[in-house]
Amino acid sequence: MNENIQKSYSAVRFRHFARSPYAVFRSLKIEVNIGVLSVAMLTFANVEEVSAQTDRQQEQQYELEEVEVTGSRVPLTVAQAARMVTVLDREAIAAALVQSVNDLLKYAVGVDVRQRGDMGVQTDISIRGGTQEQITILLNGINICDPQTGHNTADFPVDLNEIERIEVLEGPAGRVYGTSSLLGAINIVTRAADRTGGEVHAEGGSYGFFNGGGRLTCATGRFSNQVSGSYTRSDGFSRNKAGRLNTDFTNGKAFYQGRYTGSQVDLNWHAGLSMKDFGSNTFYGTSSDDQFEHTRKFYTAVQAENKGSDWHFKPSVYWNRSEDRFEYFKGTEAKVPFNYGRTDVFGVNLNNYVQTCLGKTAFGAEFRNEGIVSTKLGEPLNQPKPIRGTERSYTVGLNRTNMSFHLEHTVVLPRFTVSAGVIAVKNTWDEAGFHFYPGIDASYQLARDWKLYASYNTSLRMPTFTDLYYTVGGYKADKYLKPEEMQALEAGLKYLNPGVRATLSLYWHHGTNMIDWIKDLSEGADAPWQSVNHTKVNTLGAEAAVTLDMATLTGKRQVLVRTLNVAYSYINKDKEAEAGIQSLYALDYLRHKVVAQANLHLYGKLNMNLSYRWQERRGNYEKEGVMVSYQPYSLLDARLSWDDTCFTVYAEANNLLNKTYYDYGNIPQPGIWVRAGASFRF
C-alpha cells in the first residue's frame, strides 16, 4: 500500500486523501459505501499513475473497508456502516466549481441549498425535504447552530481551501448529534497542520467580485499551529428601484487551530471569526427593496481524546457567539428601527465508548446552554443591556438549557453489523420531563460487491427564538410552539465495485408538530405570516446514484473522461398545500433533483470539470397579488484548470447558459458568473 496513505491513516482517523490515484479511489469508495450524496462531487487526481492490474484493484477495494467513518456514537469501518453518511474529501473540494461550502452542497443530491444572495452570502441548507432549522451544522464535531435562526448558521469562519472533508449524515440523527438534527447533520472538518508551510490565493470576476487569502502552518514536534484568513467582496448582481446596488457584500474570515499529539492523549483547539455585511434586497419582505444585514460570529472549542485500546474518552467544551443587526431600510431607522440580536451558546460534551467481548458500548452526556438578548426576541429583561457601538439597549431575551444522555451498543460480526441506542433529552424551555428517542441501524453483506442496510431512527428539534418570538413587520410568532418530532424508516442496497459503484435508498419520514410559517390569504393582502405546528407531515423519498471509473473500466493509464457521476432524488409529502394557504418552508420542497458531473483530463496537467443540476420545486409564492408556482430550472457550471504540484491556475463559470431562476419567490438569482484565479503552495 502507498506509504503516504499508511502515514495518513496512522495519524488521523477518517483522513483519506493522498497524492496517488490509489488514494483517490480509496476516497471514492468511502463515499459510495456510506452514502449516495457524494457521487455528484467526486473527481480523480493524477490519473496517469493508475494501475491496470486487476488483482491490485481488488486488494485496494478490501483494504478500504478498514477505514473508519461516522454515523454512530462509536467508530465503524466502511464495511460495517449502516447509515447514509457522505464524505466529500479534499480532492473533491479542490475540483468543485464553487466558492463556498453552501455552493458545494448544491451538488449533493439529497441536500436542498436555497439562496437569497449568491456566493454563500445568505443560504438555507436542508436535507430530505426539511428546512434550514432541521439539521445540525458542526465545525470539527462542535455544534455551531444558531438558536436565533437557521438563516445565519452557514456563516463559516473557514474557506474551502481550509477544509479537509465534509461529512453529511442523512436522516434523523438524534442519538448521534442530539437536538436539532431532526433530518440530518453536516460536519465540516478543517485541515490539520502536519508540516510547516503555507498557501496564498486570489481571484476575481463578474460583478466586482474579489477573493484573496492565505494560510500559514507551523509543525514542530508534537505541536502544530495553523492560522488562515480571507477577504471577499462583490458589487452584487441587482439594483433596487432607486438604482442603488442591493446585493453587494463584504466578508472577512479568520481561523486559528492548534493540535498536540501525545503518547496517551491528543488535544485539539480552534478559534474562528466571521464578519459579513450584505445587501438583502427583498430577502425578508417586499415592501422594502433595500434591506441590509450585518453578522458577526465567534467560535471557540477545545477537544481531547485518550488513546486507550479498550476505553475511549473524548470530552469537549465550546463557546459560540453570534451578533446580528438587520436594517429593513438600509442606513435609516426613520421608518423601521434596526433589529439587534446577540446569542451566546456554551456547551460541554462527554463522550465515551468501551470495547468488550460483547461489542462496543458508547455512553455519555451533553450540556448546552443557549441565551439571547435582543430588541425583538424574548421576554422583557429585568435590566436592559447596552448594545455596543450604539445608544440603544437590548430590552428582551431568553435563556434555556438542554441536557441529554445517550447509550448505544454495537455488535460487529463478519457479515453483519447492528447498532442500537437511545438518547434522553430534557430542555428547560418546555418545562417537561425527559423525552426518549431510540434508533437502530443494521447492515448485511450479501456478497463481495453487494451490501444491504436498514435503519429506524427518531429525533426532535426545539423551536428557534425566531420561531417563538418574531412578531414584527407582518410576522406573528407563537411562543407556545411545541418541539418537532420525527420517526424514520430507511432501507438501501449498494453495489461496490472498483469500476462501477451504484446505490439505491428508500425512506419514509413521519413528522409530528412540524413548524412552519404560513399566510392565510383569505384574510387579505395584509395577512401576517404566522408560526404554527402542522399536525403531521409524512414524507416518502428515494435516491439513486451511479459512478463510473473509466480508468479502471478501460484499464488505461490515461483517459479523456476520468469519472462520470449521475444521481437522482425524489420526494413526496402527503400533506398537500391547503387552499388559500401559503407555506414558507414545510410544504415548499424539492420534488425532483438530478445532478451529474464529468471530470475530464484534456492534456498534461490541463483538466476540466463539468457539472449539471436540474430541479423541480413544489410550493408557491405571491407575485403581484397572484399565487405563482415555482418553475423547474437547470444549471450548467464549468471549470478549466492547470494543476501543478505547487500552483493551480483556473477559470470557471457558474450558470454558463445564463438561466433565470428562483430559489425563493421574488428574489431572482444571478445569471452567468465568471471568475479566474490562482493559488500557490509552499
C-alpha positions as CSV (number, residue, x, y, z in Angstrom):
1,M,0.0,0.0,0.0
2,N,1.2,3.5,-0.7
3,E,3.5,4.9,2.0
4,N,1.7,8.2,2.1
5,I,-1.6,6.6,2.8
6,Q,-0.2,4.5,5.6
7,K,1.2,7.6,7.3
8,S,-2.1,9.5,6.8
9,Y,-4.3,6.7,8.3
10,S,-2.0,6.2,11.2
11,A,-2.1,9.9,12.0
12,V,-5.7,10.8,11.8
13,R,-9.0,8.8,11.7
14,F,-11.2,9.4,8.6
15,R,-8.4,11.0,6.7
16,H,-8.5,9.5,3.3
17,F,-6.8,11.7,0.7
18,A,-3.3,11.3,-0.7
19,R,-1.4,12.1,-3.8
20,S,-1.9,8.9,-5.8
21,P,-4.9,7.8,-7.7
22,Y,-4.9,4.7,-5.5
23,A,-5.7,7.0,-2.6
24,V,-8.3,8.9,-4.6
25,F,-10.0,5.6,-5.4
26,R,-9.9,4.9,-1.6
27,S,-11.7,8.2,-1.1
28,L,-14.3,7.4,-3.7
29,K,-15.0,4.0,-2.3
30,I,-15.5,5.5,1.2
31,E,-18.1,7.9,-0.1
32,V,-20.1,5.3,-2.0
33,N,-20.1,2.9,0.9
34,I,-21.5,5.4,3.3
35,G,-23.9,7.4,1.1
36,V,-25.2,8.5,-2.3
37,L,-24.8,12.2,-1.9
38,S,-21.1,12.4,-2.8
39,V,-21.4,10.9,-6.3
40,A,-22.0,14.3,-7.8
41,M,-18.9,15.9,-6.3
42,L,-16.0,13.4,-6.8
43,T,-13.0,13.7,-9.1
44,F,-9.8,11.9,-9.8
45,A,-6.3,13.3,-9.4
46,N,-3.1,12.2,-11.1
47,V,-4.8,9.6,-13.2
48,E,-1.6,8.9,-15.1
49,E,-0.4,6.7,-12.2
50,V,-3.5,4.4,-12.2
51,S,-2.5,0.7,-12.4
52,A,-4.4,-1.6,-14.7
53,Q,-3.7,-4.7,-12.7
54,T,-7.0,-6.3,-11.7
55,D,-5.6,-8.2,-8.7
56,R,-4.2,-4.9,-7.2
57,Q,-7.5,-3.1,-7.7
58,Q,-9.3,-5.9,-5.8
59,E,-6.7,-5.7,-3.0
60,Q,-7.3,-2.0,-2.7
61,Q,-11.1,-2.5,-2.6
62,Y,-11.0,-4.6,0.5
63,E,-8.3,-2.5,2.3
64,L,-10.7,0.4,2.0
65,E,-13.2,-1.4,4.2
66,E,-10.9,-0.9,7.3
67,V,-11.3,2.9,7.1
68,E,-13.4,4.3,10.0
69,V,-16.4,6.6,9.3
70,T,-19.0,8.4,11.4
71,G,-22.7,7.6,11.6
72,S,-23.0,6.2,15.1
73,R,-21.6,7.0,18.6
74,V,-18.8,4.6,18.1
75,P,-16.4,4.5,15.1
76,L,-17.2,1.8,12.5
77,T,-15.4,0.8,9.3
78,V,-16.8,1.4,5.9
79,A,-17.8,-2.2,5.5
80,Q,-19.8,-2.0,8.7
81,A,-21.5,1.4,8.4
82,A,-25.3,1.3,8.1
83,R,-26.1,5.0,7.9
84,M,-26.2,7.4,5.0
85,V,-23.0,9.3,5.6
86,T,-21.3,11.1,2.7
87,V,-17.7,12.2,2.9
88,L,-16.6,14.9,0.5
89,D,-12.8,14.7,0.6
90,R,-10.1,17.3,-0.1
91,E,-9.7,16.2,-3.7
92,A,-13.4,16.6,-4.4
93,I,-13.5,20.0,-2.8
94,A,-10.5,21.3,-4.7
95,A,-12.1,20.3,-8.1
96,A,-15.5,21.8,-7.3
97,L,-16.9,24.7,-9.3
98,V,-17.9,26.6,-6.1
99,Q,-16.7,29.4,-3.8
100,S,-18.3,28.3,-0.5
101,V,-19.4,25.3,1.5
102,N,-23.0,26.4,0.7
103,D,-22.4,26.2,-3.0
104,L,-20.5,22.9,-2.7
105,L,-23.6,21.2,-1.2
106,K,-25.8,22.2,-4.1
107,Y,-24.4,19.1,-5.9
108,A,-25.2,16.7,-3.1
109,V,-28.4,15.1,-4.4
110,G,-30.2,14.8,-1.0
111,V,-29.4,18.3,0.1
112,D,-31.5,21.4,-0.8
113,V,-29.5,24.6,-0.9
114,R,-31.7,27.7,-1.3
115,Q,-30.0,31.1,-1.8
116,R,-31.2,34.6,-1.4
117,G,-27.7,36.0,-2.1
118,D,-25.0,34.3,-4.1
119,M,-21.6,33.2,-3.1
120,G,-22.9,31.8,0.2
121,V,-24.0,35.3,1.4
122,Q,-27.3,34.1,2.8
123,T,-28.2,30.5,2.3
124,D,-30.6,28.0,3.8
125,I,-29.4,24.4,3.8
126,S,-31.8,21.4,4.4
127,I,-31.8,17.7,3.9
128,R,-34.5,15.4,2.5
129,G,-37.3,17.9,2.2
130,G,-36.8,19.6,5.6
131,T,-36.0,23.2,6.5
132,Q,-32.8,25.0,7.4
133,E,-33.7,24.7,11.1
134,Q,-34.0,20.9,11.0
135,I,-30.3,20.0,10.6
136,T,-27.3,20.3,12.8
137,I,-24.2,22.1,11.5
138,L,-20.9,21.2,13.1
139,L,-17.4,22.5,12.9
140,N,-14.8,19.9,13.8
141,G,-17.6,18.0,15.5
142,I,-18.7,21.0,17.5
143,N,-22.4,22.1,17.1
144,I,-22.4,25.7,15.8
145,C,-26.1,26.0,15.1
146,D,-27.5,29.5,15.9
147,P,-30.6,29.2,18.2
148,Q,-31.8,32.6,16.9
149,T,-32.3,31.4,13.3
150,G,-31.1,28.9,10.9
151,H,-30.7,31.6,8.2
152,N,-27.3,32.6,9.5
153,T,-26.0,29.2,10.6
154,A,-24.0,28.8,7.4
155,D,-21.6,31.7,8.2
156,F,-18.5,29.6,8.5
157,P,-15.1,31.1,9.6
158,V,-13.1,29.0,7.1
159,D,-12.8,29.0,3.3
160,L,-13.0,25.9,1.2
161,N,-9.2,25.9,1.0
162,E,-9.1,25.2,4.7
163,I,-11.4,22.2,4.7
164,E,-10.2,18.7,4.7
165,R,-13.5,17.0,4.3
166,I,-17.3,17.5,4.8
167,E,-19.4,14.7,6.3
168,V,-23.2,14.6,5.6
169,L,-25.4,12.4,7.7
170,E,-28.9,11.9,6.2
171,G,-32.0,11.1,8.2
172,P,-32.8,11.7,11.9
173,A,-29.6,11.8,13.9
174,G,-31.0,12.4,17.4
175,R,-28.9,9.7,19.2
176,V,-25.7,10.8,17.4
177,Y,-25.9,14.6,17.4
178,G,-28.7,15.4,19.9
179,T,-31.3,18.1,19.4
180,S,-31.8,20.0,16.2
181,S,-30.6,17.1,14.0
182,L,-34.2,16.3,13.0
183,L,-33.3,15.3,9.5
184,G,-29.5,15.0,9.5
185,A,-26.2,16.7,10.2
186,I,-23.3,18.3,8.3
187,N,-19.9,18.2,9.9
188,I,-17.1,20.4,8.5
189,V,-13.6,19.2,9.3
190,T,-10.7,21.6,8.9
191,R,-7.3,20.7,7.6
192,A,-4.8,19.7,10.3
193,A,-1.3,21.1,10.0
194,D,1.1,18.2,9.6
195,R,4.1,20.1,8.2
196,T,5.3,23.7,8.1
197,G,4.2,25.6,5.0
198,G,1.6,27.8,3.6
199,E,-0.7,28.8,0.7
200,V,-1.9,32.0,-0.8
201,H,-4.8,32.5,-3.3
202,A,-6.5,35.3,-5.2
203,E,-9.3,35.5,-7.8
204,G,-11.6,38.0,-9.4
205,G,-14.6,38.0,-11.7
206,S,-18.0,39.3,-12.6
207,Y,-20.0,41.9,-10.5
208,G,-16.8,43.3,-9.0
209,F,-16.0,40.0,-7.3
210,F,-12.7,39.6,-5.5
211,N,-11.4,37.0,-3.1
212,G,-8.0,36.7,-1.5
213,G,-6.5,34.9,1.4
214,G,-3.8,32.7,2.8
215,R,-2.8,30.1,5.3
216,L,0.4,29.6,7.4
217,T,1.2,26.4,9.3
218,C,4.0,25.6,11.8
219,A,4.5,22.0,12.9
220,T,7.3,21.2,15.4
221,G,7.5,18.0,17.4
222,R,4.2,17.1,19.0
223,F,2.7,20.6,18.4
224,S,1.2,22.1,15.3
225,N,-0.4,25.5,14.7
226,Q,-2.3,26.9,11.7
227,V,-3.7,30.4,11.0
228,S,-5.7,31.5,8.0
229,G,-7.7,34.5,6.8
230,S,-9.6,35.7,3.8
231,Y,-11.5,38.7,2.4
232,T,-14.3,38.5,-0.2
233,R,-16.3,41.3,-1.8
234,S,-18.7,41.9,-4.6
235,D,-20.8,44.8,-6.0
236,G,-23.8,42.4,-6.3
237,F,-25.9,41.4,-9.3
238,S,-29.0,43.5,-8.8
239,R,-30.3,47.1,-8.0
240,N,-33.3,48.5,-6.2
241,K,-35.9,50.7,-7.8
242,A,-33.8,53.8,-7.0
243,G,-30.9,52.3,-8.9
244,R,-28.6,51.5,-6.0
245,L,-26.9,48.2,-5.6
246,N,-28.7,46.0,-3.2
247,T,-26.9,42.6,-3.3
248,D,-23.4,43.9,-2.6
249,F,-21.4,42.2,0.2
250,T,-18.1,42.0,2.0
251,N,-17.0,39.0,4.0
252,G,-14.0,38.6,6.3
253,K,-12.8,35.4,7.9
254,A,-10.1,34.4,10.3
255,F,-9.3,31.0,11.8
256,Y,-6.7,29.5,14.1
257,Q,-6.4,25.9,15.1
258,G,-3.8,24.0,17.2
259,R,-3.0,20.4,17.9
260,Y,-0.9,18.4,20.4
261,T,-0.3,14.8,19.7
262,G,0.9,12.9,22.8
263,S,1.6,9.3,23.6
264,Q,-1.5,9.0,25.8
265,V,-3.8,11.8,24.6
266,D,-4.5,14.1,21.7
267,L,-5.6,17.7,22.2
268,N,-7.2,20.0,19.5
269,W,-8.4,23.6,19.8
270,H,-9.7,26.2,17.5
271,A,-10.9,29.8,17.4
272,G,-12.7,31.5,14.5
273,L,-14.3,34.7,13.4
274,S,-16.7,35.5,10.6
275,M,-17.7,39.1,9.7
276,K,-20.3,39.7,7.0
277,D,-22.1,42.8,5.7
278,F,-24.5,42.3,2.8
279,G,-27.3,43.9,0.9
280,S,-30.5,41.9,1.5
281,N,-32.6,43.1,-1.5
282,T,-36.1,41.9,-0.6
283,F,-34.9,38.9,1.4
284,Y,-37.4,39.2,4.3
285,G,-40.3,41.3,2.8
286,T,-41.4,43.0,-0.4
287,S,-42.2,46.5,1.0
288,S,-38.5,47.4,1.0
289,D,-36.1,46.5,-1.8
290,D,-33.0,48.0,0.1
291,Q,-32.6,45.8,3.2
292,F,-29.2,45.3,4.7
293,E,-27.7,42.9,7.3
294,H,-24.5,42.8,9.4
295,T,-23.5,39.5,11.1
296,R,-20.5,38.7,13.4
297,K,-19.8,35.2,14.6
298,F,-17.1,34.0,17.1
299,Y,-16.2,30.3,17.6
300,T,-14.0,28.6,20.2
301,A,-13.6,25.0,21.2
302,V,-11.2,22.6,23.0
303,Q,-11.3,18.8,22.5
304,A,-9.3,15.9,23.9
305,E,-9.2,12.2,23.3
306,N,-7.2,9.4,25.1
307,K,-5.6,6.6,23.2
308,G,-6.7,3.6,25.2
309,S,-7.4,0.4,23.4
310,D,-10.4,-0.7,25.5
311,W,-11.8,2.6,26.8
312,H,-12.0,5.8,24.9
313,F,-13.0,9.2,26.4
314,K,-13.5,12.3,24.2
315,P,-14.6,15.4,26.1
316,S,-15.1,18.8,24.5
317,V,-16.0,22.3,25.7
318,Y,-17.1,25.2,23.4
319,W,-18.5,28.7,23.3
320,N,-20.0,30.4,20.3
321,R,-21.3,34.0,20.0
322,S,-23.5,35.5,17.2
323,E,-24.2,39.2,16.7
324,D,-26.7,40.4,14.1
325,R,-28.1,43.8,13.0
326,F,-30.9,43.8,10.4
327,E,-31.9,47.1,8.6
328,Y,-35.2,46.9,6.8
329,F,-34.4,50.2,5.2
330,K,-30.6,50.4,4.7
331,G,-28.9,53.2,6.7
332,T,-32.1,54.7,8.2
333,E,-34.3,53.9,11.2
334,A,-36.9,56.6,10.3
335,K,-39.5,54.0,9.2
336,V,-38.4,50.8,10.9
337,P,-35.9,50.6,13.8
338,F,-32.9,48.4,13.3
339,N,-33.3,44.9,14.8
340,Y,-30.4,43.8,17.0
341,G,-29.7,40.4,18.5
342,R,-26.9,38.6,20.3
343,T,-26.8,34.9,21.1
344,D,-24.3,33.0,23.3
345,V,-24.0,29.2,23.3
346,F,-21.9,27.3,25.9
347,G,-21.6,23.6,25.7
348,V,-19.8,20.6,27.2
349,N,-19.8,17.1,25.7
350,L,-18.7,13.9,27.5
351,N,-18.4,11.0,25.1
352,N,-17.1,7.5,26.0
353,Y,-17.1,4.1,24.5
354,V,-15.9,0.8,25.9
355,Q,-14.7,-2.3,23.9
356,T,-15.6,-5.7,25.3
357,C,-16.1,-9.2,24.0
358,L,-19.8,-8.3,23.5
359,G,-19.1,-5.4,21.3
360,K,-18.7,-1.6,21.7
361,T,-20.8,0.3,24.2
362,A,-21.0,4.1,23.9
363,F,-22.3,6.3,26.7
364,G,-22.1,10.0,27.6
365,A,-23.8,13.3,28.2
366,E,-24.1,16.8,26.8
367,F,-24.9,20.1,28.5
368,R,-25.8,23.1,26.2
369,N,-26.9,26.5,27.3
370,E,-28.5,28.9,24.8
371,G,-29.1,32.5,25.6
372,I,-30.3,35.6,23.6
373,V,-30.6,39.3,24.2
374,S,-32.4,41.2,21.6
375,T,-34.6,44.2,20.7
376,K,-37.4,41.9,19.4
377,L,-36.9,38.2,20.5
378,G,-37.7,37.0,24.0
379,E,-39.3,38.1,27.3
380,P,-38.8,41.6,28.9
381,L,-35.4,41.8,30.7
382,N,-35.2,42.9,34.3
383,Q,-32.5,45.3,33.3
384,P,-31.8,46.4,29.7
385,K,-28.3,45.7,28.4
386,P,-26.5,48.3,26.3
387,I,-25.8,47.5,22.6
388,R,-22.1,48.0,21.8
389,G,-21.5,50.9,19.5
390,T,-25.0,52.4,19.7
391,E,-27.1,54.4,22.1
392,R,-29.8,51.6,22.2
393,S,-30.2,48.7,24.6
394,Y,-31.3,45.1,24.4
395,T,-34.7,45.0,26.1
396,V,-35.8,41.4,25.7
397,G,-34.2,38.0,25.9
398,L,-34.4,34.3,26.8
399,N,-32.2,31.6,28.2
400,R,-32.7,27.8,28.0
401,T,-30.6,24.8,28.8
402,N,-30.6,21.4,27.0
403,M,-29.4,18.3,28.8
404,S,-29.0,14.9,27.1
405,F,-27.7,11.4,28.0
406,H,-27.0,8.7,25.4
407,L,-26.4,5.0,25.4
408,E,-25.6,2.9,22.4
409,H,-24.3,-0.7,21.8
410,T,-22.8,-2.0,18.6
411,V,-22.1,-5.6,17.6
412,V,-19.9,-6.4,14.6
413,L,-19.9,-9.9,13.0
414,P,-18.1,-10.9,9.8
415,R,-21.0,-10.1,7.5
416,F,-23.5,-8.4,9.9
417,T,-23.4,-5.2,12.0
418,V,-26.1,-3.9,14.2
419,S,-26.1,-0.7,16.3
420,A,-28.9,0.3,18.7
421,G,-29.2,3.1,21.2
422,V,-31.3,5.8,22.8
423,I,-30.9,9.4,23.8
424,A,-32.8,11.1,26.7
425,V,-33.4,14.8,26.3
426,K,-34.7,17.5,28.6
427,N,-34.9,21.2,27.8
428,T,-35.8,23.8,30.5
429,W,-37.8,25.9,27.9
430,D,-40.7,23.4,27.5
431,E,-40.8,22.6,31.3
432,A,-41.3,18.9,30.5
433,G,-39.5,15.8,31.7
434,F,-37.1,13.7,29.7
435,H,-38.0,12.6,26.2
436,F,-36.5,9.4,24.8
437,Y,-35.5,8.9,21.2
438,P,-34.4,5.4,20.2
439,G,-32.8,4.2,17.0
440,I,-31.3,1.1,15.4
441,D,-29.1,0.5,12.3
442,A,-28.2,-2.8,10.6
443,S,-26.2,-3.9,7.6
444,Y,-25.6,-7.2,5.9
445,Q,-23.0,-8.0,3.2
446,L,-24.9,-10.2,0.7
447,A,-21.8,-10.9,-1.4
448,R,-18.4,-9.4,-2.1
449,D,-19.8,-6.4,-4.0
450,W,-23.3,-6.2,-2.6
451,K,-24.5,-4.8,0.7
452,L,-28.0,-4.3,2.2
453,Y,-28.8,-1.9,5.1
454,A,-31.8,-0.8,7.0
455,S,-32.5,1.6,9.9
456,Y,-35.1,3.1,12.2
457,N,-34.4,6.4,13.9
458,T,-36.1,9.2,15.8
459,S,-35.2,12.7,16.7
460,L,-36.6,16.1,17.8
461,R,-36.0,19.9,17.3
462,M,-36.6,22.7,19.6
463,P,-38.1,25.9,18.1
464,T,-35.6,28.7,17.4
465,F,-36.0,32.1,19.2
466,T,-37.3,33.5,15.9
467,D,-40.0,30.8,15.7
468,L,-41.1,31.7,19.2
469,Y,-40.9,35.5,19.3
470,Y,-40.6,37.2,15.9
471,T,-43.7,39.3,15.9
472,V,-43.0,42.4,13.8
473,G,-43.4,43.7,10.2
474,G,-46.1,41.3,9.0
475,Y,-44.9,38.3,11.1
476,K,-46.7,36.9,14.1
477,A,-44.9,34.2,16.2
478,D,-46.3,31.8,18.7
479,K,-44.2,31.4,21.9
480,Y,-46.2,28.2,22.8
481,L,-44.9,26.2,19.8
482,K,-44.2,22.5,20.6
483,P,-40.9,20.8,19.6
484,E,-40.9,19.0,16.3
485,E,-40.5,15.2,16.4
486,M,-39.6,12.7,13.6
487,Q,-39.6,9.0,13.1
488,A,-37.9,7.5,10.0
489,L,-37.5,4.1,8.3
490,E,-34.9,3.6,5.6
491,A,-33.5,0.7,3.5
492,G,-30.9,0.6,0.8
493,L,-28.8,-1.5,-1.5
494,K,-25.3,-0.8,-2.6
495,Y,-23.2,-2.4,-5.4
496,L,-19.5,-1.7,-4.7
497,N,-17.0,-2.5,-7.5
498,P,-13.8,-0.7,-8.4
499,G,-15.2,0.3,-11.9
500,V,-18.9,0.7,-11.2
501,R,-20.4,1.9,-7.9
502,A,-24.2,2.2,-7.5
503,T,-26.6,2.9,-4.6
504,L,-30.3,2.8,-4.1
505,S,-32.1,4.0,-1.0
506,L,-35.8,4.3,0.0
507,Y,-37.0,6.2,3.1
508,W,-40.2,7.2,4.9
509,H,-40.5,10.0,7.5
510,H,-43.3,10.7,9.9
511,G,-43.1,14.1,11.4
512,T,-45.4,15.5,14.1
513,N,-45.8,19.1,15.3
514,M,-43.8,20.3,12.3
515,I,-43.1,24.0,12.5
516,D,-43.8,26.3,9.5
517,W,-44.6,29.9,8.8
518,I,-47.9,30.2,6.9
519,K,-50.1,33.0,5.5
520,D,-53.9,32.8,5.3
521,L,-54.7,34.6,2.0
522,S,-58.4,34.7,2.9
523,E,-57.5,37.4,5.4
524,G,-56.4,39.7,2.7
525,A,-53.2,41.0,1.3
526,D,-52.1,42.3,4.7
527,A,-52.4,38.9,6.4
528,P,-49.4,38.2,8.6
529,W,-47.0,35.2,8.4
530,Q,-47.7,33.0,11.4
531,S,-45.5,30.4,13.0
532,V,-47.6,27.2,13.5
533,N,-47.3,23.5,14.3
534,H,-48.6,21.3,11.4
535,T,-50.3,18.3,12.9
536,K,-48.2,15.8,11.0
537,V,-46.4,15.5,7.7
538,N,-45.4,12.2,6.0
539,T,-42.6,12.1,3.5
540,L,-41.7,9.4,1.1
541,G,-38.4,9.6,-0.7
542,A,-35.9,7.7,-2.9
543,E,-32.4,8.3,-4.0
544,A,-30.3,6.5,-6.7
545,A,-26.8,7.1,-8.0
546,V,-24.1,5.5,-10.2
547,T,-20.4,6.4,-10.6
548,L,-18.3,5.1,-13.4
549,D,-14.5,5.0,-13.0
550,M,-13.4,5.0,-16.7
551,A,-9.7,4.4,-16.0
552,T,-10.5,1.2,-14.1
553,L,-13.1,0.0,-16.6
554,T,-10.9,0.6,-19.6
555,G,-7.6,-0.5,-17.9
556,K,-5.8,2.5,-19.4
557,R,-3.5,4.9,-17.7
558,Q,-4.8,8.0,-19.5
559,V,-8.4,8.5,-20.4
560,L,-10.4,11.6,-21.5
561,V,-13.3,11.0,-19.1
562,R,-11.9,10.1,-15.7
563,T,-15.2,9.8,-13.9
564,L,-18.9,10.1,-14.8
565,N,-21.4,10.5,-12.0
566,V,-25.2,10.8,-12.1
567,A,-27.6,10.9,-9.1
568,Y,-31.4,11.4,-8.7
569,S,-33.6,12.3,-5.7
570,Y,-37.4,12.1,-5.4
571,I,-39.5,13.4,-2.5
572,N,-43.3,13.4,-2.0
573,K,-45.1,14.9,1.1
574,D,-48.6,13.7,1.7
575,K,-49.8,17.0,3.4
576,E,-50.6,18.9,0.3
577,A,-50.9,22.7,0.2
578,E,-54.2,23.9,1.6
579,A,-56.4,26.2,-0.5
580,G,-55.7,29.8,0.3
581,I,-52.7,29.0,2.5
582,Q,-49.1,29.9,1.5
583,S,-46.4,27.8,3.2
584,L,-42.9,29.4,3.6
585,Y,-41.0,26.2,4.4
586,A,-42.6,22.9,5.4
587,L,-44.7,22.4,2.2
588,D,-42.1,24.1,0.0
589,Y,-39.5,21.4,-1.1
590,L,-37.7,19.8,-4.0
591,R,-39.8,17.1,-5.6
592,H,-37.2,16.1,-8.2
593,K,-33.4,16.7,-8.3
594,V,-30.8,15.5,-10.8
595,V,-27.1,16.1,-10.5
596,A,-24.4,15.0,-12.9
597,Q,-20.6,15.6,-13.2
598,A,-18.0,14.7,-15.7
599,N,-14.3,15.0,-14.8
600,L,-12.1,15.3,-17.9
601,H,-8.3,15.1,-18.4
602,L,-7.6,17.2,-21.5
603,Y,-3.8,17.3,-21.8
604,G,-0.8,17.2,-19.5
605,K,-1.9,19.0,-16.3
606,L,-4.9,20.6,-18.0
607,N,-8.2,19.4,-16.6
608,M,-11.9,20.3,-17.0
609,N,-14.9,19.7,-14.8
610,L,-18.5,20.0,-16.0
611,S,-21.4,20.0,-13.5
612,Y,-25.1,19.9,-14.3
613,R,-28.1,20.3,-12.0
614,W,-31.8,20.1,-12.7
615,Q,-34.5,20.5,-10.0
616,E,-38.3,20.9,-9.7
617,R,-39.6,22.6,-6.5
618,R,-43.1,22.2,-5.0
619,G,-44.5,25.3,-3.4
620,N,-45.8,28.7,-4.4
621,Y,-45.2,32.4,-3.7
622,E,-47.2,35.6,-4.1
623,K,-46.3,37.8,-7.1
624,E,-48.3,41.0,-7.8
625,G,-51.2,39.6,-5.8
626,V,-51.3,36.2,-7.6
627,M,-50.1,32.9,-6.3
628,V,-47.3,31.6,-8.6
629,S,-45.8,28.1,-8.6
630,Y,-42.0,27.6,-8.9
631,Q,-40.7,26.6,-12.3
632,P,-38.2,23.8,-12.9
633,Y,-34.7,25.0,-13.9
634,S,-31.4,23.6,-15.0
635,L,-27.9,25.0,-14.5
636,L,-24.5,24.1,-16.1
637,D,-21.2,25.0,-14.5
638,A,-17.7,24.6,-15.9
639,R,-14.1,24.8,-14.7
640,L,-10.8,24.7,-16.6
641,S,-7.6,24.4,-14.6
642,W,-3.9,23.8,-14.8
643,D,-3.0,21.7,-11.7
644,D,0.7,21.7,-10.9
645,T,2.4,20.5,-7.7
646,C,3.0,24.0,-6.3
647,F,0.3,26.0,-8.0
648,T,-3.1,26.0,-9.7
649,V,-4.4,28.4,-12.3
650,Y,-8.1,28.2,-13.2
651,A,-11.1,29.9,-14.9
652,E,-14.7,28.9,-14.1
653,A,-18.2,29.9,-14.8
654,N,-21.5,29.3,-12.9
655,N,-24.8,29.3,-14.7
656,L,-23.0,29.0,-18.0
657,L,-26.2,29.2,-20.0
658,N,-27.3,32.4,-18.2
659,K,-30.6,31.0,-17.0
660,T,-33.1,33.0,-14.9
661,Y,-34.2,31.1,-11.8
662,Y,-35.6,31.5,-8.3
663,D,-34.8,29.6,-5.1
664,Y,-37.1,31.9,-3.1
665,G,-40.1,33.8,-4.6
666,N,-39.5,37.3,-5.9
667,I,-35.7,37.0,-5.4
668,P,-34.0,36.3,-8.8
669,Q,-30.6,34.6,-8.8
670,P,-27.7,35.9,-10.8
671,G,-27.0,35.0,-14.4
672,I,-23.7,33.8,-15.7
673,W,-20.9,34.5,-13.2
674,V,-17.3,34.2,-14.5
675,R,-14.2,34.1,-12.3
676,A,-10.5,33.4,-12.7
677,G,-7.8,32.9,-10.1
678,A,-4.7,31.1,-8.9
679,S,-3.3,29.6,-5.8
680,F,0.3,29.0,-4.7
681,R,1.5,26.4,-2.2
682,F,4.8,26.5,-0.4
